[in-house]
């Protein structure tokens, strides 16, 4: 079905593996396939959590496909490609289910911008992360200036973008760019364990948590609380809440639909 993606399912977890040698560059074709894949998974009720990784241990996504850049200069292809990447990354950010980016190698430029759209980011210790676009005379143009600033604050985000130097996984953890780091070769099993734990929760509650966070982040505090209140009541009146509360009282594990 896909030429640049390997898609596997483990119970209610779907793992998307990027296989676009030599560096898993974010080409137009890869962007198209990722969008199609996420769109399909969003409509699949059996999928509770989605994990994205790169094949091997060298590259998550090493950046955009720079070989395509000369064709963009003073061409309609520039706007088409920029809009395609924004469409993909925005879709991932608003994906209605939990998402995890497993960074197992270089995550640079557009690759890091893709990772920023995920709910949670984990990295193996050998990974490097950065936005080196400044060295090409450009800057992160797929949402990176905005998402980095929201995540790290103005000073840290500008430092990364001004210098363009990739940072270690350890430093990425220290500044809050990733949630945790794992030893090389051990990360995928750890990520699957976390994904499995999340997938066992109420899918309705997970969806409402994500919706509350995303919608609340784009408005003022008072409006965000109204969004939370509405979604909380929706969750409380859902059958999963009835099952979860009953299971707690009966001292057993809940069986969510």
ROKE-949158 format. One record per residue (C-alpha): x, y, z; residue number from 1. Coordinates in steps of 0.1 Angstrom, whole numbers, m for minus. Last residue first. Example, Ala and Ser with C-alpha at 12.3 -4.5 7.8 and 13.67 -1.06 7.14 Angstrom:
<sites>
137 | m11 | 71 | 2
123 | m45 | 78 | 1
</sites>
This chain:
<sites>
m149 | m7 | 249 | 257
m133 | m3 | 283 | 256
m129 | m33 | 306 | 255
m119 | m19 | 340 | 254
m95 | m38 | 362 | 253
m111 | m50 | 395 | 252
m117 | m36 | 429 | 251
m155 | m37 | 427 | 250
m157 | 1 | 435 | 249
m129 | 8 | 410 | 248
m146 | m14 | 383 | 247
m179 | 4 | 387 | 246
m162 | 38 | 383 | 245
m144 | 27 | 352 | 244
m174 | 10 | 337 | 243
m197 | 40 | 342 | 242
m169 | 63 | 329 | 241
m165 | 41 | 298 | 240
m202 | 43 | 292 | 239
m200 | 81 | 286 | 238
m218 | 106 | 309 | 237
m186 | 115 | 327 | 236
m167 | 119 | 295 | 235
m192 | 143 | 280 | 234
m192 | 162 | 314 | 233
m155 | 165 | 312 | 232
m156 | 177 | 276 | 231
m180 | 205 | 285 | 230
m160 | 216 | 316 | 229
m127 | 215 | 297 | 228
m140 | 237 | 270 | 227
m154 | 261 | 296 | 226
m120 | 261 | 313 | 225
m103 | 270 | 280 | 224
m126 | 299 | 276 | 223
m116 | 313 | 310 | 222
m79 | 307 | 303 | 221
m78 | 324 | 269 | 220
m78 | 305 | 236 | 219
m55 | 283 | 215 | 218
m41 | 261 | 242 | 217
m76 | 252 | 253 | 216
m85 | 236 | 220 | 215
m54 | 214 | 220 | 214
m55 | 205 | 257 | 213
m93 | 198 | 258 | 212
m92 | 178 | 226 | 211
m63 | 157 | 239 | 210
m81 | 150 | 271 | 209
m114 | 143 | 253 | 208
m98 | 117 | 230 | 207
m80 | 100 | 258 | 206
m113 | 99 | 278 | 205
m131 | 83 | 248 | 204
m103 | 58 | 243 | 203
m106 | 47 | 279 | 202
m72 | 34 | 290 | 201
m56 | 2 | 277 | 200
m40 | 19 | 248 | 199
m20 | 41 | 272 | 198
m4 | 11 | 289 | 197
4 | m4 | 255 | 196
20 | 28 | 243 | 195
42 | 29 | 273 | 194
53 | m7 | 268 | 193
58 | m1 | 231 | 192
80 | 29 | 239 | 191
101 | 8 | 262 | 190
105 | m19 | 236 | 189
115 | 7 | 210 | 188
140 | 24 | 233 | 187
163 | m5 | 241 | 186
187 | m5 | 212 | 185
203 | 27 | 222 | 184
196 | 35 | 258 | 183
165 | 54 | 265 | 182
156 | 91 | 267 | 181
125 | 108 | 282 | 180
99 | 134 | 274 | 179
117 | 152 | 246 | 178
122 | 189 | 239 | 177
119 | 197 | 276 | 176
152 | 216 | 280 | 175
170 | 188 | 299 | 174
156 | 161 | 277 | 173
169 | 177 | 245 | 172
202 | 181 | 263 | 171
203 | 144 | 269 | 170
192 | 136 | 233 | 169
222 | 157 | 221 | 168
218 | 190 | 203 | 167
219 | 198 | 166 | 166
235 | 232 | 158 | 165
213 | 256 | 138 | 164
227 | 285 | 158 | 163
199 | 310 | 154 | 162
171 | 283 | 154 | 161
183 | 265 | 185 | 160
189 | 298 | 203 | 159
156 | 312 | 192 | 158
137 | 283 | 207 | 157
156 | 285 | 240 | 156
150 | 322 | 243 | 155
113 | 322 | 233 | 154
100 | 294 | 254 | 153
106 | 257 | 250 | 152
73 | 242 | 239 | 151
54 | 272 | 226 | 150
86 | 286 | 210 | 149
94 | 253 | 194 | 148
58 | 250 | 181 | 147
58 | 284 | 165 | 146
91 | 286 | 148 | 145
88 | 250 | 138 | 144
55 | 252 | 120 | 143
66 | 239 | 87 | 142
90 | 267 | 78 | 141
120 | 262 | 100 | 140
145 | 289 | 87 | 139
163 | 298 | 55 | 138
199 | 308 | 46 | 137
209 | 271 | 42 | 136
228 | 272 | 75 | 135
198 | 288 | 91 | 134
179 | 255 | 83 | 133
198 | 236 | 110 | 132
168 | 229 | 132 | 131
180 | 203 | 157 | 130
178 | 169 | 173 | 129
205 | 143 | 177 | 128
199 | 107 | 188 | 127
225 | 84 | 204 | 126
206 | 82 | 237 | 125
174 | 69 | 222 | 124
146 | 95 | 220 | 123
110 | 97 | 233 | 122
85 | 124 | 221 | 121
49 | 126 | 234 | 120
18 | 143 | 218 | 119
33 | 145 | 184 | 118
34 | 177 | 163 | 117
69 | 185 | 174 | 116
81 | 152 | 158 | 115
71 | 165 | 124 | 114
90 | 198 | 130 | 113
120 | 177 | 141 | 112
120 | 159 | 108 | 111
115 | 191 | 89 | 110
148 | 204 | 103 | 109
166 | 175 | 119 | 108
157 | 144 | 138 | 107
188 | 122 | 136 | 106
186 | 88 | 152 | 105
159 | 68 | 170 | 104
133 | 94 | 178 | 103
101 | 75 | 188 | 102
73 | 100 | 182 | 101
42 | 90 | 202 | 100
6 | 98 | 193 | 99
m25 | 97 | 214 | 98
m58 | 97 | 194 | 97
m79 | 124 | 177 | 96
m50 | 136 | 153 | 95
m49 | 174 | 158 | 94
m11 | 175 | 159 | 93
m9 | 149 | 131 | 92
m32 | 169 | 109 | 91
m13 | 201 | 115 | 90
19 | 183 | 105 | 89
5 | 170 | 73 | 88
m13 | 202 | 62 | 87
17 | 222 | 70 | 86
39 | 199 | 50 | 85
15 | 201 | 20 | 84
12 | 239 | 23 | 83
50 | 243 | 21 | 82
53 | 219 | m8 | 81
26 | 236 | m29 | 80
39 | 271 | m20 | 79
74 | 261 | m32 | 78
61 | 242 | m63 | 77
46 | 275 | m76 | 76
82 | 283 | m86 | 75
106 | 312 | m77 | 74
129 | 286 | m61 | 73
111 | 253 | m54 | 72
129 | 232 | m80 | 71
162 | 239 | m64 | 70
148 | 226 | m31 | 69
139 | 191 | m41 | 68
175 | 178 | m36 | 67
171 | 192 | m1 | 66
147 | 164 | 9 | 65
135 | 178 | 42 | 64
151 | 167 | 74 | 63
170 | 137 | 88 | 62
137 | 120 | 97 | 61
142 | 94 | 124 | 60
176 | 84 | 111 | 59
206 | 63 | 122 | 58
191 | 35 | 143 | 57
172 | 14 | 117 | 56
139 | 24 | 102 | 55
125 | 56 | 115 | 54
98 | 58 | 141 | 53
62 | 69 | 145 | 52
39 | 54 | 172 | 51
1 | 56 | 170 | 50
m23 | 48 | 199 | 49
m59 | 36 | 201 | 48
m64 | 20 | 167 | 47
m94 | m4 | 166 | 46
m117 | 26 | 158 | 45
m100 | 31 | 124 | 44
m110 | 66 | 110 | 43
m80 | 84 | 124 | 42
m58 | 55 | 111 | 41
m68 | 62 | 74 | 40
m60 | 99 | 77 | 39
m27 | 91 | 94 | 38
m17 | 68 | 66 | 37
m28 | 92 | 38 | 36
m9 | 121 | 54 | 35
22 | 100 | 59 | 34
21 | 88 | 23 | 33
18 | 124 | 9 | 32
46 | 137 | 31 | 31
68 | 108 | 20 | 30
61 | 116 | m16 | 29
69 | 153 | m11 | 28
102 | 143 | 5 | 27
108 | 143 | 42 | 26
142 | 126 | 41 | 25
144 | 91 | 57 | 24
182 | 94 | 54 | 23
193 | 68 | 27 | 22
167 | 56 | 24 | 21
130 | 62 | 28 | 20
117 | 36 | 52 | 19
96 | 54 | 78 | 18
81 | 30 | 103 | 17
45 | 35 | 114 | 16
36 | 15 | 145 | 15
m1 | 10 | 152 | 14
m11 | 1 | 188 | 13
m45 | m15 | 195 | 12
m31 | m51 | 196 | 11
3 | m46 | 179 | 10
m3 | m33 | 144 | 9
24 | m28 | 117 | 8
29 | m2 | 90 | 7
60 | 0 | 69 | 6
62 | 33 | 51 | 5
81 | 45 | 20 | 4
63 | 25 | m8 | 3
29 | 24 | 8 | 2
0 | 0 | 0 | 1
</sites>
